[in-house]
Amino acid sequence: MPSKVRQVGISESPLSVDQALRLVSGSAVGGIAVFVGTVRNSDHGADVVSLDYTQHSSAVDVLAKCAEETADQHDVLAIAVEHRVGHLEVGDIAVVVAVGAVHRGEALAACAHLINTLKAEVPIWKEQHFVSGESEWVGLSSDSDEPVAAPDTSPIEARPGVGSGRP
């Protein structure tokens, strides 16, 4: 039986909502839920001008695991998920999650589950750059006074056996 996960990717290139929709569409699909995360212009009351996403070398494997677990836990027909890394400007698409199911309820529940799991588990961090010239890392945490290690900036990789949806 083919995998319900049609796309798992981490990319430095702009993401395509249309591609994600195509990947989860089909004659049996009665509902498609899509989440599109974009770079917003403020955080904590400060004006954001851009951000940089950095990934750990395990990020694509963790993302694939999250997508497969979502497919196993929800009655869905197809899932596509892709996250962007690198430099993004306000308004750029940072993440796309698309889920196709027979009914909307299952699609919506799976889409919410996957984006929440992705945010909690996938080792991708962002450095926000503010109008003030200051910046801050989001997603790095430390319970001690020890310095936080810099993110692993290994090259982007595709997970073997999972299509990127790109030719």
N, C-alpha and C positions, 0 to 999 in steps of 0.2 A: 504494500500500500504506500503510495507516495506521501511524503511529508506534507502536513498542512502549512508548514512554515515555508513560504515561497521566496522570502528575501530576508536576509540579515546582513546589515552592512554598516560600516563606519567609513566615512568618506571626507576628503578635503574639498570635494566638488559640491556645488549647489545640489540640494535634494529636490526630487520631483514628486509632488503629490499625485500628479496624473499617473505616473509610473506605478506608484503604490496602489492606486485605485484599480488599474488594469490587472495587477498581480492578484488581487483578492476578488475580482469579479468572476462571475460564471453563471451558467443557466440555473443552477440550484440555489444561488445566493439571493436571498430576499431582503437582506439588510447589510449595509456596510457602515461601520463606525470608523471615523478618522480623527486622530488627534494630530495637530500641527503645532509644535512649539516654536515660537519665534523670539528673537532677541528684543527685549523691551527697552524703553528709553530711561527707566529709573529703577532703583532698588534702594530700599531703606531710606527713601526721601532724597537720595542723591541722583543727579543726572548721569546716566550711563552713555558713553559714546561708542563703545565697542567691547568685544570680549574675545578671548582666545580659549578654545577648548583643547584640552590635552587628554590623551588616553594612556592607560597602562597597556602593556603588550597583551594582556589577557582579556581586554575589553570585548573583542568580537566574540570570543568563546563564551564569556559570561552573558553577553547579549543573546547569543544563540540559545543558551540554556534557559534564559528567561522566556524567550519566545516559545521554545518547545514545551516548557512547563505550562505556559498559558494555554497552548493548544491542547495539552493533555487534561487540563482542569476545566475547560469550557467547551461547550458544544458548538465549535466553529468549523468552518470549511477551509479558511485560508487566512494567513497572517503575513504581513510585510512590515518590517521595521528597519529604519536606518537613522543613524545619528551622524551629525556633522562634527568635524574637528578642524582646528586651525583658527584663523582670524575671521570673525564675523562682525558685521555692522548691524546697527539697529534696524529691525525689520527683516533681517535674514532668517531663513528657516533653519532651526537647529536640530529638530527631530521630527520624524514622521512615523506614526503608527497607524496601520490600516488593518481592519479585521472584517472578513466576510463570513456571514452565517446565514442560516435559513431564516431566522427571525432577528429583529432589531435588538431585543433584550439581551440575547447571547452575545451579539456583536458589541454592544455598548459595554456590557460587563467585562468582556475579555479585553477590550481596548483600554478601559480604565485600569484593569489589573496589570496589564503589560506596561503602561507608562509609569505607574506607581512602582512596580517592581524594578523597572529599568533605572529610575531615579535613585532607588535605594541601594541597588546592588552592582550596577555596571560601573567599573572604575574609570569614569570620565569626570574631569574637573574643569571648572572654568575660572579664568582670571578676568574680572570685570575692570574696565578702564573708565574712570569718571572724568567729567568735565574739569574737575579741580586739578587733574593731573595725577591724582592718587589712583591706586588699584588695589584690589583685594581678591584673594583666592576663595572660591566657594566650592565646598565639597571636600576640602581637606580639613581634618579635625584632629585634635590632640587633647587628651585629658591631662597632660602633664605640661611642665614648663620646658620640656625638651623641644628643640626645633623640629618642625614638620619636614620630612624628606620631600624633595622636589619630585614631581610626578615623573614616571618613566615615559620618555618621549620616543619609544621605539617606533619604527616605521609602521604605517597602517598595513594591516593584513586582512585578507578575506578568509573566512572560515572554510576549510576544505569541505566540499560536498554541499555547501549552501550557496545558491546562486546570488550574485549581487544584483541581478536584474539588468545588468548592463551588457551590451554585446561584447 
